[in-house]
Amino acid sequence: MVNRMRLTALLFVSLITIAVMTYTAVAPSTTSPITIFELEVVSLVELHNNPDTYDGTMAYRKISIVGEFSELAPHRSTITQDSYSLVIDTTEENLFEGFNIGDGVKLTGVFYYNQIGDDLFVPIYVLHYPVEDRNDVEISTITQDQVSFNGKKIRIVGNLSSIEESMGRYVLYVTDPGTNDELKVMFYGMTDLEPGTIIKVSGLYNGGILHSEDMGKYYPPMSLTSLIPGFSGLTALTVFGILTILFKREKYNG
């Protein structure tokens, strides 16, 4: 009987701790509904043979293309794929920092067909290809060497210092708690995260901005919520109530 009471008491204390941990850890996570910087890939030969199908002059349409830089210069460059070439608008030079002639590249943007001149592709996102994922990176590391991460996927953790909605998207600033280095983030999904929250953000770093497709509150490695998916504060409190009743019964019977 004594051992049973001790066991019940131990579970009682454990559930109090768990309830507090879980309740404080739970927060909304947010995921963008689509992959914004990798859309339908159209080959250069397909663009050459059927330009009207993909022309964004009359009907704005975003696609992705893949190739290698055969020319790389301010304002206008060229990519090549299977002996077919396409002129790329490189006016936004910061999107192309760290790229060199011969590099593989995936561009997402709009194709413009020109019947009397060169066709033109205007990119919105520029990725190294094959796509490179650098995984977890410190914000301070990125700000000190932005070129090394340009056009690559990354994941950061930091303090959400500010957030505001603008033109159907969220503009965020995430700060490194240790160094106060700050990174600008664009998010195109829905979220109710608030300033002061420690968050994890993943996406494409391009042109000095992290374009995010996944964002949510950061759960420390030992967080119960991360260890037991679906475990919530409500679950803990329910079990807590049951153990309270059992504890009272054991005490009364004893």
Secondary structure, 3 states (H helix, E strand, C coil): CHHHHHHHHHHHHHHHHHHHHHHHHCCCEEECCCCCCCCCECCHHHHHHCHHHHCCCCCCCEEEEEEEEEECCCEEEEEEECCEEEEEEECCHHHHCCCCCCCEEEEEEEEECCCCCCCEEEEEEEEECCCCEEEECCHHHHHHCHHHHCCEEEEEEEEEEEEEEECCEEEEEEECCCCCCEEEEEECCCCCCCCCCEEEEEEEEECCEEEEEEEEECCCCCCHHHHCCCCCHHHHHHHHHHHHHHHHHHHHHC
